[in-house]
C-alpha cells in the first residue's frame, strides 16, 4: 500500500483501421480503459506503451485529446514509452506524454500526411469493361481510380493534406517546444531511430518503461 501504483496501457496496431480479428485503435475502443486507468486515485502517473505505425488522423487526434483532457482533470503525469514504432498518427498520440521514452531501435516521427491509391483506366479499356457511374454533383467521383486523374482534384486533395499537416506540426511544436531542433527535415514526413529522435527533440530519452 505504501508503493506508488502506475497503471500501464498498451496501444498497439493501426489507428482507426480494422483488420481481420483485430480492430484498429479508436477513441471508442479506448475510452473505458483510459477512464479506468486515470481513475486510480493513488496513481501519480499513467504509463502508455505505443506500438503503432499510424492510421486515421482524426482518431489519432481524438485519442491524443482525450488523454490530455483526463491528465488535466485527474492531475496526473503521462509517461509514453515507444516500442517498435510510433510513426505518423502513432507519434501524434505519443505527444500526449509529458515524457516520451524510446528504445534506440524504435522508429519515430513521420510527421506528414499521405494518401495513396491506384489508377485502373488503362486496364478497364484493355479488358473491354464499360463502367457506368451516375452522380448528383460534378465532383462526387473525385479521384475515382477508374477515371483519369484531374489536376483540380489533386490540388483539392493536397489542400486537405496541407491543412492536416499544419495541425500536426502545430501540435508537435506546442508539445515539444524548445526541445525541437531546427532540422529542415523535421516535418518532411521522414522517420528516425530512437536515438536520432532524442537528438531532434521528438523524444526525451532512451530507456525502458
VOSETOR-470646 format. One line per field, with one value per residue: residue number from 1; residue in one letter; x, y, z of N, C-alpha, C in turn. Coordinates in Angstrom, 2 decimals. Layout:
n [NUM_...]
res [A_...]
n_u [X_...]
n_v [Y_...]
n_w [Z_...]
ca_u [X_...]
ca_v [Y_...]
ca_w [Z_...]
c_u [X_...]
c_v [Y_...]
c_w [Z_...]
! end
This chain:
n [1_2_3_4_5_6_7_8_9_10_11_12_13_14_15_16_17_18_19_20_21_22_23_24_25_26_27_28_29_30_31_32_33_34_35_36_37_38_39_40_41_42_43_44_45_46_47_48_49_50_51_52_53_54_55_56_57_58_59_60_61_62_63_64_65_66_67_68_69_70_71_72_73_74_75_76_77_78_79_80_81_82_83_84_85_86_87_88_89_90_91_92_93_94_95_96_97_98_99_100_101_102_103_104_105_106_107_108_109_110_111_112_113_114_115_116_117_118_119_120_121_122_123_124_125_126_127_128_129_130_131_132_133_134_135_136_137_138_139_140_141_142_143_144_145_146_147_148_149_150_151_152_153_154_155_156_157_158_159_160_161_162_163_164_165_166_167_168_169_170_171_172_173_174_175_176_177_178_179_180_181_182_183_184_185_186_187_188_189_190_191_192_193_194_195_196_197_198_199_200_201_202_203_204_205_206_207_208_209]
res [X_X_X_X_X_X_X_X_X_X_X_X_X_X_X_X_X_X_X_X_X_X_X_X_X_X_X_X_X_X_X_X_X_X_X_X_X_X_X_X_X_X_X_X_X_X_X_X_X_X_X_X_X_X_X_X_X_X_X_X_X_X_X_X_X_X_X_X_X_X_X_X_X_X_X_X_X_X_X_X_X_X_X_X_X_X_X_X_X_X_X_X_X_X_X_X_X_X_X_X_X_X_X_X_X_X_X_X_X_X_X_X_X_X_X_X_X_X_X_X_X_X_X_X_X_X_X_X_X_X_X_X_X_X_X_X_X_X_X_X_X_X_X_X_X_X_X_X_X_X_X_X_X_X_X_X_X_X_X_X_X_X_X_X_X_X_X_X_X_X_X_X_X_X_X_X_X_X_X_X_X_X_X_X_X_X_X_X_X_X_X_X_X_X_X_X_X_X_X_X_X_X_X_X_X_X_X_X_X]
n_u [0.81_2.07_3.56_3.96_1.47_1.36_-0.57_-0.53_-1.08_-1.47_-1.10_-1.51_-1.06_-2.64_-4.26_-7.62_-8.18_-9.55_-8.55_-8.63_-9.81_-8.69_-9.45_-8.89_-7.16_-9.21_-10.96_-13.38_-12.98_-10.96_-11.87_-13.01_-10.83_-8.97_-10.35_-10.59_-7.90_-7.05_-8.66_-7.63_-6.85_-4.54_-2.49_0.29_0.96_0.29_1.12_1.78_2.16_3.27_2.87_2.62_2.06_0.59_-2.25_-5.64_-6.12_-7.98_-8.92_-6.48_-5.93_-8.14_-7.80_-5.39_-6.29_-8.16_-6.58_-4.99_-6.99_-7.99_-5.66_-5.35_-7.73_-7.56_-5.18_-2.64_0.52_1.68_3.34_4.98_6.00_7.80_7.65_8.35_7.55_6.42_4.88_3.76_0.34_0.65_2.78_1.57_-0.25_1.61_2.54_0.93_2.18_3.87_6.41_8.52_9.69_12.07_13.24_16.53_16.37_13.83_11.33_10.57_8.53_7.75_6.15_3.76_1.41_-0.35_-1.76_-2.77_-3.20_-4.52_-4.54_-6.82_-7.60_-6.49_-6.46_-9.19_-9.99_-8.47_-9.40_-11.94_-14.08_-16.94_-17.63_-20.18_-21.28_-23.31_-24.01_-25.01_-23.78_-20.85_-18.33_-18.43_-17.31_-14.65_-11.21_-11.62_-10.54_-10.98_-11.22_-9.64_-7.06_-7.60_-6.28_-7.34_-8.62_-6.53_-5.20_-7.11_-7.12_-4.49_-4.67_-6.30_-4.61_-2.55_-3.78_-4.23_-1.62_-0.51_-1.90_-0.86_1.88_1.72_0.83_3.00_4.95_3.77_3.68_6.31_7.96_10.72_12.53_12.77_14.78_16.27_16.21_15.83_14.38_12.56_9.74_9.11_7.98_9.71_11.25_12.85_15.48_15.26_17.37_18.14_15.76_15.68_17.82_16.78_14.76_12.27_11.72_12.30_14.24_16.28_15.40_13.89_10.48]
n_v [-1.21_1.17_1.68_3.41_3.28_2.61_2.51_0.72_1.17_-0.44_0.45_-0.78_-1.40_-0.49_2.71_3.40_1.71_-1.31_-4.67_-8.18_-9.99_-8.22_-5.25_-1.82_0.88_3.07_5.96_5.26_2.56_2.80_4.39_3.34_1.76_3.89_5.67_4.06_3.69_6.32_6.80_5.70_6.63_6.77_6.67_8.29_8.76_7.91_5.31_4.81_2.56_2.54_1.16_1.63_2.19_4.27_5.81_6.67_10.15_11.70_9.98_9.56_12.14_12.58_10.61_11.50_14.01_13.16_11.81_13.93_15.54_13.96_13.75_16.39_16.74_14.81_15.42_14.15_12.81_11.88_9.23_8.17_5.33_4.18_1.36_-0.72_1.06_4.42_6.15_8.71_8.93_7.40_8.65_11.09_10.45_9.77_12.26_13.07_12.44_13.55_12.94_11.26_8.14_6.15_3.25_2.57_1.48_2.07_3.23_6.45_9.33_10.54_12.79_13.79_13.67_11.27_10.00_7.34_5.39_3.62_3.68_2.64_3.02_2.41_-0.34_-1.21_-0.37_-2.00_-4.60_-4.40_-3.35_-1.54_1.07_2.37_5.24_7.31_10.49_13.11_16.13_17.40_16.71_14.48_12.00_12.39_11.74_9.12_5.85_4.62_6.50_9.02_10.89_14.14_17.42_19.47_17.99_16.70_18.92_19.80_17.66_17.88_20.30_19.65_17.82_19.55_21.16_19.31_18.52_20.94_21.24_19.04_19.72_22.06_20.92_19.31_21.28_22.70_20.79_19.80_21.99_24.06_22.01_20.94_20.47_22.44_21.09_20.81_18.73_17.94_18.11_16.83_14.40_12.36_9.62_8.43_6.76_5.72_6.88_9.03_10.44_11.42_13.22_15.04_16.11_15.01_13.04_12.33_10.77_7.80_4.51_2.04_1.37]
n_w [0.00_0.46_-1.73_-4.87_-7.45_-10.82_-13.49_-16.60_-19.98_-23.08_-26.37_-29.36_-32.80_-35.99_-36.44_-36.23_-38.35_-39.33_-39.16_-40.04_-37.27_-35.49_-34.26_-35.15_-33.42_-31.74_-30.45_-29.27_-28.61_-26.75_-24.71_-22.28_-21.02_-20.75_-19.04_-16.76_-16.04_-15.42_-13.28_-11.00_-7.94_-6.30_-8.08_-9.31_-11.88_-15.33_-17.47_-20.89_-23.41_-26.65_-29.84_-32.85_-36.32_-37.22_-38.86_-39.15_-39.17_-37.70_-35.63_-34.33_-33.38_-31.73_-29.76_-28.64_-27.64_-25.72_-23.86_-22.90_-21.81_-19.70_-18.19_-17.33_-15.93_-13.87_-12.78_-13.35_-14.34_-17.58_-18.98_-21.81_-23.57_-26.26_-28.31_-30.90_-32.94_-33.35_-35.34_-37.57_-37.10_-34.80_-33.55_-33.10_-31.07_-29.14_-28.44_-26.40_-24.10_-21.15_-20.89_-23.13_-23.82_-25.57_-27.34_-28.51_-31.02_-31.87_-34.20_-35.07_-35.61_-38.78_-39.51_-41.20_-43.99_-45.86_-48.87_-50.80_-53.77_-56.67_-60.27_-62.68_-65.28_-67.85_-67.68_-67.56_-70.07_-71.64_-71.11_-71.94_-70.39_-69.54_-67.52_-65.49_-63.99_-62.09_-60.94_-58.64_-58.56_-59.69_-58.85_-57.35_-57.81_-57.39_-57.77_-58.49_-59.05_-61.47_-63.38_-65.41_-63.81_-62.52_-62.62_-60.98_-59.03_-57.72_-56.71_-54.89_-53.06_-52.11_-50.80_-48.63_-47.35_-46.66_-44.74_-42.64_-42.15_-41.25_-38.84_-37.43_-37.30_-35.72_-33.35_-32.62_-32.21_-30.12_-28.03_-27.83_-27.90_-27.02_-27.09_-29.59_-32.50_-35.17_-37.56_-41.03_-42.13_-40.29_-40.29_-42.60_-43.11_-42.83_-41.01_-38.00_-36.07_-32.61_-31.09_-32.71_-32.73_-30.12_-30.23_-32.07_-30.60_-30.57_-28.79_-25.30_-23.94_-24.12_-23.00_-20.81_-19.91]
ca_u [0.00_2.91_4.25_3.14_0.88_1.32_-1.23_0.09_-1.95_-0.74_-1.78_-0.77_-1.75_-3.02_-5.25_-8.85_-8.34_-9.83_-8.00_-9.29_-9.62_-8.06_-9.93_-7.91_-7.25_-10.15_-11.32_-14.48_-12.44_-10.02_-12.48_-13.15_-9.54_-8.38_-11.06_-10.24_-6.52_-6.95_-9.50_-6.89_-6.52_-3.18_-1.50_0.81_1.17_-0.23_2.11_1.19_3.13_2.77_3.50_1.67_2.59_-0.27_-3.55_-6.59_-5.70_-9.00_-8.87_-5.21_-6.07_-9.13_-7.18_-4.47_-7.06_-8.79_-5.53_-4.61_-8.11_-8.01_-4.48_-5.63_-8.84_-7.14_-3.89_-1.66_1.54_1.57_4.63_4.82_7.14_7.66_8.27_8.94_7.28_5.40_5.04_2.57_-0.67_1.20_3.56_0.63_-0.73_2.75_2.69_0.15_3.05_4.71_7.75_8.49_10.85_12.21_14.36_17.43_15.97_12.45_11.11_9.81_8.38_6.84_5.19_3.27_0.11_-0.22_-2.94_-2.26_-4.19_-4.12_-5.34_-7.14_-8.26_-5.97_-6.80_-10.56_-10.06_-7.81_-10.21_-13.24_-15.11_-17.57_-18.07_-21.27_-21.42_-24.23_-23.88_-25.52_-22.58_-19.87_-17.06_-18.76_-16.40_-13.30_-10.13_-12.08_-9.42_-11.35_-11.31_-8.37_-6.83_-7.74_-5.39_-8.06_-8.91_-5.27_-4.96_-8.03_-6.60_-3.29_-5.06_-6.75_-3.42_-1.80_-4.48_-3.97_-0.19_-0.29_-2.38_0.12_3.08_1.42_0.73_4.36_5.62_3.17_4.01_7.75_8.52_12.12_13.36_12.90_15.91_15.86_16.47_14.86_13.58_11.79_8.32_9.05_7.41_10.78_11.23_14.20_15.69_15.02_18.48_18.06_14.57_16.06_18.65_15.92_13.81_10.97_11.59_13.10_15.43_16.19_15.23_12.74_9.42]
ca_v [0.00_2.36_1.85_4.06_2.43_3.24_1.65_0.73_0.88_-0.77_0.84_-1.49_-1.64_0.68_3.57_3.62_0.76_-2.66_-5.81_-9.39_-10.46_-7.22_-3.90_-0.76_1.76_4.17_6.55_4.48_1.34_3.12_5.25_2.65_1.54_5.17_6.17_3.21_3.96_7.64_6.86_5.16_7.86_6.82_6.60_9.62_8.87_6.87_4.93_4.34_1.93_2.70_0.42_1.89_2.89_5.38_5.50_7.77_11.38_12.15_9.11_9.85_13.41_12.43_9.84_12.44_14.99_12.52_11.55_15.19_16.02_13.17_14.12_17.67_16.56_13.99_15.94_13.06_12.86_10.82_8.76_7.36_4.51_3.69_0.06_-0.79_2.22_5.44_6.96_9.40_9.02_6.81_9.69_12.11_10.00_9.85_13.64_13.25_12.18_14.59_12.43_10.22_7.26_5.35_2.34_3.11_0.96_2.46_4.10_7.57_10.51_10.51_13.88_14.15_13.14_10.54_9.39_6.52_4.60_3.10_4.10_1.45_3.43_1.66_-1.75_-1.50_-0.22_-3.16_-5.82_-4.15_-3.11_-0.23_1.42_3.34_5.93_8.44_11.29_14.48_16.81_17.07_16.26_13.40_10.88_12.92_10.78_7.77_5.13_4.13_7.64_9.75_11.84_15.52_18.32_20.19_17.05_16.51_20.16_19.80_16.69_18.42_21.37_18.97_17.29_20.67_21.57_18.31_18.60_22.14_20.92_18.11_20.49_22.93_20.07_18.93_22.47_23.02_19.79_19.57_23.30_24.41_20.80_20.60_21.01_23.18_20.25_21.12_17.55_17.53_17.97_16.40_13.06_11.39_8.97_8.25_5.82_6.30_7.75_10.26_11.16_12.16_14.33_16.01_16.65_14.35_12.19_12.88_9.98_6.37_3.78_1.16_1.89]
ca_w [0.00_0.51_-3.01_-5.91_-8.47_-12.14_-14.48_-17.92_-21.11_-24.30_-27.59_-30.40_-34.06_-36.78_-35.81_-36.97_-39.45_-38.85_-39.89_-39.54_-35.89_-34.63_-34.58_-35.03_-32.26_-31.86_-29.17_-28.70_-28.02_-25.68_-23.70_-21.00_-20.36_-20.35_-17.86_-15.61_-15.64_-14.81_-12.08_-9.85_-7.22_-5.75_-9.16_-9.61_-13.32_-16.20_-18.50_-22.13_-24.31_-28.02_-30.94_-33.93_-37.50_-37.57_-39.44_-39.33_-38.50_-36.74_-34.45_-33.64_-32.68_-30.66_-28.67_-28.00_-26.87_-24.56_-22.86_-22.28_-21.01_-18.48_-17.41_-16.69_-14.98_-12.73_-12.32_-13.40_-15.38_-18.57_-19.49_-23.01_-23.95_-27.63_-28.58_-32.24_-33.80_-33.10_-36.54_-38.07_-36.05_-33.58_-32.88_-32.63_-29.76_-28.22_-27.99_-25.17_-22.97_-20.58_-21.13_-24.15_-23.79_-26.78_-27.46_-29.54_-32.31_-32.20_-35.35_-34.53_-36.46_-39.93_-39.30_-42.53_-44.37_-47.11_-49.49_-51.88_-54.47_-57.97_-61.41_-63.47_-66.52_-68.99_-67.50_-67.96_-71.52_-72.25_-70.99_-72.53_-69.39_-69.55_-66.17_-65.50_-62.72_-62.21_-59.72_-58.50_-58.07_-60.72_-58.27_-56.43_-58.06_-57.36_-57.56_-58.80_-59.67_-62.80_-64.27_-65.49_-62.73_-62.93_-61.90_-59.94_-57.94_-56.98_-55.97_-53.75_-52.09_-51.49_-49.86_-47.42_-46.69_-46.09_-43.51_-41.60_-41.85_-40.44_-37.49_-36.85_-36.99_-34.58_-32.17_-32.25_-31.67_-28.83_-27.03_-27.68_-27.60_-27.25_-27.23_-31.00_-33.25_-36.36_-38.72_-42.10_-42.46_-39.12_-40.62_-44.01_-43.20_-42.60_-39.70_-37.47_-34.98_-31.30_-30.71_-33.51_-32.28_-28.91_-30.68_-32.74_-29.64_-30.69_-27.60_-24.20_-23.64_-24.32_-21.76_-20.70_-19.05]
c_u [0.85_3.63_3.35_2.65_0.84_0.67_-0.57_-0.94_-1.11_-1.60_-0.99_-1.63_-2.06_-4.16_-6.45_-9.10_-8.51_-9.21_-8.63_-8.85_-8.95_-8.53_-8.83_-8.13_-8.20_-10.45_-12.42_-13.96_-11.57_-10.64_-12.55_-11.81_-8.84_-9.03_-10.70_-8.85_-6.41_-7.78_-8.80_-6.29_-5.08_-2.10_-1.01_0.96_0.49_0.84_1.38_2.29_2.54_3.59_2.54_2.33_1.73_-1.58_-4.38_-6.20_-6.69_-8.97_-7.60_-5.35_-7.05_-8.58_-6.20_-5.23_-7.68_-7.77_-5.16_-5.73_-8.18_-6.82_-4.71_-6.71_-8.38_-5.79_-2.83_-0.68_1.34_2.97_4.37_6.11_6.87_8.36_8.88_8.76_6.21_5.56_3.70_1.54_-0.21_2.03_2.65_0.08_0.39_2.95_1.87_1.01_3.77_6.18_7.63_9.80_10.88_13.32_15.26_17.07_14.54_12.44_10.14_9.70_7.33_5.74_4.76_1.92_0.24_-1.59_-2.44_-3.38_-3.64_-5.03_-5.56_-7.75_-7.78_-6.36_-8.22_-10.77_-9.52_-8.67_-11.66_-14.37_-15.63_-18.14_-19.12_-21.46_-22.31_-24.22_-24.73_-24.41_-21.42_-18.52_-17.28_-17.82_-14.96_-12.29_-10.59_-10.96_-9.72_-11.57_-9.96_-8.25_-6.91_-6.90_-6.11_-8.42_-7.67_-4.97_-5.86_-7.56_-5.39_-3.61_-5.57_-5.56_-2.64_-2.45_-4.16_-2.51_0.11_-0.75_-1.39_1.38_2.86_1.37_2.12_5.08_5.08_3.63_5.51_8.53_9.98_13.02_13.61_14.13_15.39_16.18_15.42_13.96_12.62_10.32_8.11_8.31_8.45_10.63_12.65_14.26_15.41_16.11_18.41_16.86_14.86_16.89_17.81_14.91_12.42_10.68_12.55_14.36_15.19_16.02_13.99_11.72_9.66]
c_v [1.26_2.62_2.56_3.04_3.20_2.28_1.81_0.34_0.60_-0.42_0.28_-1.68_-0.36_1.44_3.75_2.64_-0.64_-3.71_-7.07_-9.77_-9.43_-5.82_-2.87_0.07_2.91_4.74_5.75_3.23_1.62_3.91_4.58_2.37_2.83_5.70_5.37_3.53_5.29_7.75_6.31_6.32_7.91_6.65_8.01_9.86_7.72_6.58_4.37_3.81_1.96_1.87_0.52_2.64_4.07_4.92_6.75_8.99_11.80_11.30_9.36_11.11_13.31_11.64_10.73_13.41_14.39_12.25_12.84_15.73_15.28_13.51_15.42_17.52_15.84_14.42_14.84_13.26_11.68_10.50_7.85_6.62_3.95_2.35_0.09_0.50_3.13_6.44_7.55_9.52_8.41_7.82_10.81_11.72_10.10_11.26_13.94_13.03_13.41_14.21_11.27_9.45_6.43_4.33_2.88_2.61_1.29_3.30_5.20_8.68_10.35_11.54_14.41_13.52_12.46_10.03_8.62_5.71_4.11_3.69_2.91_1.79_2.63_0.18_-2.04_-1.29_-1.47_-4.41_-5.61_-3.97_-1.69_0.05_2.52_3.92_7.15_9.20_12.56_15.26_16.43_16.62_15.11_12.21_11.36_11.83_9.33_7.03_4.62_5.27_8.33_10.78_13.26_16.43_19.01_19.28_16.83_17.75_20.24_18.85_17.25_19.56_20.77_18.43_18.39_21.14_20.61_18.36_19.80_21.92_20.03_18.86_21.37_22.13_19.66_20.12_22.84_22.08_19.66_20.87_23.49_23.20_20.46_21.22_21.77_22.40_20.51_19.94_17.14_17.27_17.51_15.08_11.97_10.78_8.62_7.14_6.52_7.26_9.09_11.10_11.97_13.39_15.44_16.66_16.05_13.43_12.73_12.09_8.52_5.67_2.89_1.73_1.53]
c_w [0.00_-0.81_-4.03_-6.93_-9.78_-13.13_-15.85_-18.97_-22.34_-25.51_-28.76_-31.64_-34.80_-36.13_-36.74_-38.10_-38.89_-39.76_-39.30_-38.13_-34.98_-35.02_-34.38_-33.77_-32.57_-30.48_-28.49_-28.00_-26.79_-24.53_-22.34_-20.33_-19.96_-19.08_-16.62_-15.11_-14.89_-13.53_-10.84_-9.07_-6.76_-6.81_-9.49_-11.11_-14.04_-17.25_-19.71_-23.03_-25.72_-28.99_-32.13_-35.08_-37.91_-38.16_-39.56_-38.50_-37.42_-35.48_-33.65_-32.80_-31.53_-29.48_-27.91_-27.10_-25.62_-23.46_-22.14_-21.39_-19.68_-17.58_-16.66_-15.61_-13.72_-12.16_-12.24_-14.55_-16.32_-19.10_-20.69_-23.29_-25.34_-27.76_-29.99_-33.03_-33.21_-34.24_-36.95_-36.95_-34.74_-32.82_-32.37_-31.26_-28.72_-27.67_-26.73_-23.94_-22.47_-20.71_-22.12_-24.09_-25.07_-26.60_-28.56_-30.94_-32.70_-33.48_-34.92_-35.56_-37.52_-39.77_-40.67_-42.77_-45.72_-47.57_-50.71_-52.51_-55.80_-59.04_-62.34_-64.83_-67.73_-68.91_-67.99_-69.46_-72.22_-72.20_-71.45_-71.54_-69.52_-68.17_-66.24_-64.11_-62.94_-60.88_-59.79_-57.82_-58.97_-60.17_-57.27_-56.62_-58.16_-57.00_-57.72_-59.53_-61.08_-63.79_-64.32_-64.37_-63.26_-62.03_-60.75_-58.76_-57.07_-56.15_-54.74_-52.66_-51.37_-50.51_-48.54_-46.64_-46.01_-44.79_-42.36_-41.17_-40.94_-39.00_-36.75_-36.42_-35.77_-33.28_-31.68_-31.61_-30.30_-27.73_-26.78_-27.47_-27.96_-27.41_-28.68_-31.62_-34.45_-37.64_-39.80_-42.47_-41.35_-39.45_-42.06_-44.19_-43.01_-41.20_-39.30_-36.42_-33.66_-30.87_-31.42_-33.08_-31.02_-29.30_-31.31_-31.80_-29.75_-29.52_-26.54_-23.92_-24.00_-22.99_-21.81_-19.72_-17.60]
! end
